[in-house]
C-alpha cells in the first residue's frame, strides 16, 4: 500500500484493520485497567455468594492523586533564537508569550484540560496522544457577513456588526486535544507517525458543518473531492467515522461513505504520541515465532490492593 496514493473507502478500511490488529492486545489490557479505575472489576470469583458493593478505591485514588500533583497541565513554551545576536533573542522572546497564550486558551476550550488529561493517560495507560486541529465552525463563522434584516432597525444592525467585528478579531481556531489513546490509531514503532486514523463517533449535525465548510455555494468542492452530508432524521444521531491522515492526504469516511478527500496542505500528520517510559522492551522471541511481540511491563502497586490479581500487568503491542 503506497501512502502517497489517494485514499479510498477500501484503503481506509484496510488501514483500520491493520492498526486495530496491531493494537488489539493493548486495547484489551486497557479495558481491564478501566475496570479498576472505574471500580467495576469483580471483587470475588464467580460462584461465590459475596457482596460486590464495597470495592477498594486505592487504584483510582493513587492515579488521581498523582495527576493532581503533576505540573504537566502548565506547559512551558520555549523558542530558541535563530542567531546568537541580541535581536534574534528579542524576537524569540516576543513569540513565546503569544504561543503560551494560544496553548492556554486552546486547553481551556476543551471539556477537560488537555495537558492534565494527557498526564492521566500516561499514568493510567502508559501512553498518550496529542491532536492538533483547526475548528472548522470557527473558521467558517469568521467569513460570515452580517446583513441587515428587512424589518431590523439601525441600532440592532450596528450592534450585530460590532459583535461580528469583535469575533473576527478574537476568534481562536487552533485546538489542542488529548483524545483517548484507543480512538487514534498510530504506528507504535514511529515517533512521528506517517499515518493516523481517528476512529470514533461524530454527531450527524457536526458532519454537516464539516462538509458544508468544504463545499461552495454551487455545490462543488473547494479543494479535492467531497459531498455534502445531509442528516436523515435525528441531527444529533451518532455516526461512526474514520478520519484518515497522511503527509499527503486527508479524508473522512462516515457510514461507509467517503465524505471528502483532499490534499494535506499542512504537510504533516497532526498527531503526536509518546510512551510513559515504564518498564523495558523484552528480548526478541524465539525463531519459531513469526510475529514479534513487544511488551511494556512495569510494576504498579496501586493495583495490588484493589483485587486479587497478578502484581505485574503488561501492555502488549504486536507489530505486524
Order of alpha helices (4+ residues) and beta strands (2+ residues): alpha-alpha-alpha-alpha-beta-alpha-alpha-beta-beta-beta-alpha-beta-beta-beta-beta-beta-beta-beta
